[in-house]
Amino acid sequence: MKTLLKAASLLLIALLLSNCSSTNQYMVKDTNEYMEVTSKMIGDWSATGLNLDDESVLGMKYEKMTAKFDFSSRTVKFTLYVTEGKIADLLLDWKKEYPGISVDEYKITYLSSWEVSPDGKEFNFVAGEAGGADIVIKGDGENFDGFYQWEKTKYNMAKSADDGSLLGSAMGALAQSATGTSDLFPEFEESYTISISDDGTSLKLIEGLNKINLIKN
């Protein structure tokens, strides 16, 4: 009986140790790993640089970009504000028929679940969770609702064509090209290398030619 009890105890300890080792300590609050990396990412950030495929798009396509990392919900929200020049391009044909139409704000939001990798070196989007991408447009004037609905329709066409598969991604890209939305909706990678300053005031997310530089608000 003692031998059986001893064996059972050893098995229980092994299972407990196995569970502990498999837990991502960077996603457990108040661990050393969390304090060293994850806690520094939590909060509101503003982008000082955004390079996609080695092309700088901040100040060209987007006036500004913000990011909000929340730990309790495990969500991150990126918001990209389209430049006035881009908005003017989108309104060019509309103003010919509706000269009184105006758009005060056009922004693209990405809401995703996220995690720091178990080795603490990467930031990962968790695909298929949280809210995905969306657009928010504010304005008024002649037939603003028509413009808003047209932009939403173009966006939804491209979004529905992409089901996450290789073919879906190709169809989504084709739909974006056909609807003229391809230059507004950036493609984020699934994983970025984390580079964060010791004081936690600056953060870089790097994946190949894609780089997002952020400073703490």
C-alpha positions in Angstrom: 0.0 0.0 0.0 2.8 2.4 0.9 4.5 1.7 -2.4 1.2 2.5 -4.3 0.7 5.7 -2.4 4.3 6.8 -3.1 3.9 6.0 -6.7 0.6 7.9 -6.9 2.2 10.9 -5.1 5.2 10.9 -7.5 2.7 10.8 -10.5 0.7 13.7 -9.1 3.9 15.8 -8.6 5.0 15.0 -12.1 1.6 16.0 -13.5 1.7 19.3 -11.6 5.2 20.0 -12.8 4.2 19.2 -16.3 1.2 21.6 -16.1 3.4 24.3 -14.7 6.0 23.9 -17.4 3.4 24.0 -20.2 1.8 27.3 -18.9 2.9 30.4 -20.8 4.4 32.4 -18.0 4.3 35.6 -20.1 0.5 35.4 -20.0 0.2 34.8 -16.3 -0.1 38.1 -14.4 2.5 39.0 -11.8 5.1 36.4 -12.9 8.6 37.6 -13.5 8.1 37.0 -17.2 4.9 39.1 -17.2 6.6 41.9 -15.3 9.7 41.9 -17.6 7.9 41.9 -20.9 4.1 41.7 -21.1 3.2 44.4 -18.5 5.3 46.9 -20.4 3.1 46.3 -23.5 -0.2 47.0 -21.7 -1.8 50.4 -22.4 -2.2 53.0 -25.1 0.4 53.6 -27.8 0.9 55.9 -30.7 2.9 54.9 -33.8 6.0 56.9 -34.8 6.6 54.6 -37.8 4.7 52.0 -39.9 6.5 50.2 -42.6 4.7 47.5 -44.6 6.7 45.5 -47.2 9.5 48.1 -46.5 7.2 50.9 -47.6 6.5 53.7 -45.1 2.8 54.3 -45.0 2.5 56.6 -42.0 1.9 60.2 -43.2 1.1 58.9 -46.7 -1.9 56.6 -46.5 -2.5 57.1 -42.7 -2.3 60.3 -40.8 -1.7 58.4 -37.5 -2.0 55.0 -35.9 -2.8 54.0 -32.3 -2.7 50.7 -30.5 -4.3 49.6 -27.3 -3.1 46.4 -25.6 -5.5 45.1 -22.9 -4.5 42.1 -20.8 -7.8 41.3 -19.0 -9.5 40.7 -22.3 -6.4 39.6 -24.2 -7.3 42.0 -27.0 -5.3 44.5 -29.0 -6.9 47.2 -31.1 -5.0 49.0 -33.8 -6.7 52.1 -35.3 -5.4 53.7 -38.5 -6.6 57.2 -39.5 -6.8 57.7 -43.3 -5.1 60.9 -44.5 -7.2 63.9 -45.7 -5.6 63.4 -49.2 -6.9 59.8 -49.4 -10.3 60.9 -48.2 -10.4 63.6 -50.9 -9.6 61.0 -53.5 -12.4 58.8 -52.3 -14.8 61.7 -52.5 -13.7 63.0 -55.9 -16.4 61.4 -58.0 -19.1 61.8 -55.2 -18.6 65.5 -55.0 -19.4 65.9 -58.7 -23.0 64.9 -57.9 -23.1 65.7 -54.3 -20.9 68.8 -53.7 -22.1 69.2 -50.1 -20.9 65.8 -49.0 -18.1 65.9 -46.4 -16.1 63.3 -44.4 -14.5 64.3 -41.1 -12.9 61.0 -40.3 -12.2 57.7 -41.9 -10.5 55.1 -39.8 -9.7 51.4 -40.0 -9.7 49.3 -36.9 -8.2 45.9 -36.2 -9.3 44.1 -33.1 -7.6 40.8 -32.3 -6.8 38.5 -29.5 -3.1 38.4 -28.7 -0.3 36.8 -26.7 3.4 36.9 -26.0 5.1 33.7 -27.2 6.2 31.2 -24.5 9.8 32.2 -25.0 9.0 35.9 -24.6 10.5 36.9 -27.9 7.4 37.3 -30.1 4.0 39.0 -30.2 1.4 36.9 -31.8 -2.1 37.8 -33.2 -4.5 35.0 -32.3 -6.3 34.5 -35.7 -10.0 34.1 -35.8 -10.7 35.6 -32.4 -12.1 38.9 -31.2 -13.6 41.4 -33.7 -11.4 41.4 -36.8 -11.2 44.5 -39.0 -13.8 47.2 -39.6 -14.1 50.7 -40.9 -15.6 53.8 -39.1 -16.5 56.9 -41.1 -17.8 60.2 -39.8 -19.2 63.0 -41.9 -22.4 64.6 -43.1 -23.9 66.5 -46.1 -25.5 65.4 -49.3 -25.9 61.6 -49.5 -23.2 60.9 -46.9 -25.2 57.8 -46.0 -24.8 56.6 -49.6 -21.0 57.1 -49.5 -20.8 55.4 -46.1 -22.8 52.4 -47.3 -20.8 52.1 -50.5 -17.5 52.1 -48.6 -18.9 49.4 -46.2 -20.1 47.3 -49.1 -16.6 47.4 -50.8 -15.0 46.5 -47.5 -17.4 43.6 -46.8 -17.0 42.2 -50.4 -13.2 41.9 -49.9 -13.6 40.6 -46.3 -16.2 37.9 -47.3 -14.0 36.7 -50.2 -11.2 35.9 -47.8 -12.1 32.8 -45.8 -8.6 32.4 -44.4 -7.5 29.8 -46.9 -4.9 30.3 -49.6 -7.6 30.5 -52.2 -9.6 32.8 -50.0 -6.7 35.1 -49.5 -6.2 35.3 -53.3 -9.9 36.0 -53.8 -9.8 38.6 -51.0 -6.9 40.3 -52.7 -8.7 40.2 -56.0 -11.8 41.7 -54.4 -9.8 44.4 -52.8 -8.2 45.2 -56.1 -11.6 45.3 -57.9 -13.2 47.5 -55.3 -10.2 49.8 -54.9 -9.8 49.0 -51.2 -6.4 47.3 -51.5 -4.4 50.4 -50.8 -6.4 51.2 -47.6 -6.4 47.9 -45.7 -2.9 46.7 -44.6 -2.1 43.1 -44.1 -0.6 42.4 -40.7 1.6 39.3 -40.2 0.6 36.8 -37.6 3.8 37.1 -35.5 6.2 39.9 -34.8 9.5 40.0 -32.9 9.2 42.1 -29.8 11.8 44.9 -29.1 10.8 47.0 -26.1 12.9 49.6 -24.2 13.9 48.9 -20.6 11.8 51.8 -19.4 8.8 50.5 -21.4 8.2 53.7 -23.3 9.0 52.5 -26.8 8.0 49.3 -28.5 8.9 47.8 -31.9 7.1 45.0 -33.6 9.3 43.6 -36.4 8.5 40.9 -39.0 10.8 40.9 -42.1 10.2 44.2 -43.9 7.2 45.0 -41.7 7.9 47.3 -38.8 5.6 49.0 -36.3 7.3 51.6 -34.0 5.3 52.7 -31.0 5.7 55.1 -28.1 3.7 55.0 -24.9 0.9 57.6 -24.5 
